C-alpha cells in the first residue's frame, strides 16, 4: 500500500504495512533498525503510540475517521510516549523528517491504499 497527502499532492510512503491485529500493534516497529525512506506503519485502531524498545525517532500522524490529519508529532524520540488523541482512529508512523518533507499539516486528507481507496 501507499500513503499520500491528497491536499498537498505529496507522497508520505510508498510501502505501508498495516498493523491491525493485537499482536502486530503490540510489536509495532520494535526490534527494527529503522524505517527506510518510503516505509511506514499504519496502526489500526490507535489513538496514541510509544517508542519504547525502539532505537530511532519517528514522525507520527494522527488520523480521524475521515482520514483527516488531527495532529502530528515530529521526531518522536526513542523511549517516549505520544499524546493521546481521543478523536483519532488510526496512526501513521513514518521515518523522522517525512512530515516536513511532505508538507503535511493538520486538516489535510490522507489516502492509504493500493489504488486510491482509503
C-alpha positions as CSV (number, residue, x, y, z in Angstrom):
1,X,0.0,0.0,0.0
2,X,1.0,3.6,-0.3
3,X,0.1,6.8,1.7
4,X,-0.4,10.1,0.0
5,X,-1.4,13.6,1.1
6,X,-4.3,14.4,-1.2
7,X,-4.4,18.1,-0.4
8,X,-0.6,18.7,-0.9
9,X,-0.2,16.2,-3.7
10,X,2.8,14.6,-1.9
11,X,3.7,11.0,-1.1
12,X,4.2,10.1,2.6
13,X,5.2,6.4,1.9
14,X,5.3,4.0,-1.0
15,X,5.4,0.9,1.2
16,X,2.8,1.0,4.0
17,X,2.4,-2.0,6.3
18,X,-0.8,-2.3,8.2
19,X,-0.9,-3.3,11.9
20,X,-4.5,-4.3,12.6
21,X,-4.2,-7.2,15.0
22,X,-3.4,-7.2,18.7
23,X,0.0,-8.8,18.0
24,X,1.0,-6.6,15.1
25,X,0.0,-3.4,17.0
26,X,1.9,-4.7,20.1
27,X,5.1,-5.4,18.1
28,X,4.9,-2.2,16.1
29,X,8.4,-1.1,15.0
30,X,10.2,-2.7,17.9
31,X,13.2,-4.7,17.0
32,X,13.8,-3.0,13.7
33,X,16.9,-1.0,13.0
34,X,14.8,1.9,11.5
35,X,12.3,2.8,8.8
36,X,13.8,3.2,5.3
37,X,12.7,6.1,3.2
38,X,9.3,5.3,1.7
39,X,8.3,2.9,4.6
40,X,5.5,3.4,7.1
41,X,3.4,1.5,9.6
42,X,-0.3,2.2,9.7
43,X,-1.8,1.3,13.1
44,X,-5.5,0.5,13.1
45,X,-7.1,1.3,15.5
46,X,-4.9,3.7,17.5
47,X,-5.2,6.9,19.5
48,X,-1.5,7.1,20.6
49,X,1.8,5.4,20.3
50,X,5.1,4.9,22.2
51,X,8.6,4.3,21.1
52,X,9.8,2.1,23.9
53,X,12.1,-0.6,22.7
54,X,12.9,1.4,19.6
55,X,16.3,2.9,18.7
56,X,15.3,5.5,16.2
57,X,12.9,8.5,16.1
58,X,9.7,8.6,14.1
59,X,7.2,11.1,12.7
60,X,3.6,10.3,13.8
61,X,0.4,11.4,12.0
62,X,-2.9,11.0,13.9
63,X,-5.9,10.5,11.6
64,X,-9.7,10.7,12.3
65,X,-12.4,8.5,10.9
66,X,-12.4,10.5,7.6
67,X,-8.6,10.2,7.2
68,X,-8.0,13.9,8.1
69,X,-4.9,14.8,10.0
70,X,-5.8,15.7,13.6
71,X,-2.3,16.1,14.9
72,X,1.3,15.4,14.1
73,X,4.4,14.7,16.3
74,X,7.7,15.2,14.5
75,X,10.8,13.2,15.5
76,X,9.3,11.4,18.5
77,X,12.4,10.1,20.2
78,X,13.0,6.5,21.4
79,X,11.6,5.7,24.8
80,X,8.8,8.4,24.6
81,X,5.0,8.3,24.6
82,X,2.9,10.4,22.3
83,X,0.0,12.3,23.5
84,X,-3.4,10.5,23.3
85,X,-5.7,12.0,20.6
86,X,-9.2,10.9,21.6
87,X,-10.7,11.7,18.2
88,X,-8.0,9.7,16.3
89,X,-8.9,6.4,14.8
90,X,-5.6,5.4,13.2
91,X,-2.0,6.5,13.4
92,X,0.6,6.5,10.6
93,X,4.3,6.1,11.7
94,X,6.9,7.4,9.3
95,X,10.6,8.0,9.2
96,X,11.6,11.1,11.1
97,X,11.5,14.2,8.8
98,X,8.8,12.8,6.5
99,X,6.1,15.1,7.8
100,X,8.2,18.2,7.0
101,X,9.3,16.9,3.6
102,X,5.7,16.1,2.5
103,X,4.3,19.5,3.9
104,X,1.6,17.6,5.8
105,X,-0.5,19.9,8.1
106,X,-3.4,19.5,10.4
107,X,-6.6,19.2,8.4
108,X,-5.0,17.6,5.3
109,X,-6.7,14.5,3.8
110,X,-4.5,11.4,3.7
111,X,-5.2,8.5,1.4
112,X,-3.9,5.0,2.2
113,X,-4.4,2.1,-0.2
114,X,-3.3,0.3,-3.3
115,X,-5.2,2.1,-6.0
116,X,-6.5,5.2,-4.3
117,X,-9.1,3.7,-1.9
118,X,-8.9,4.8,1.8
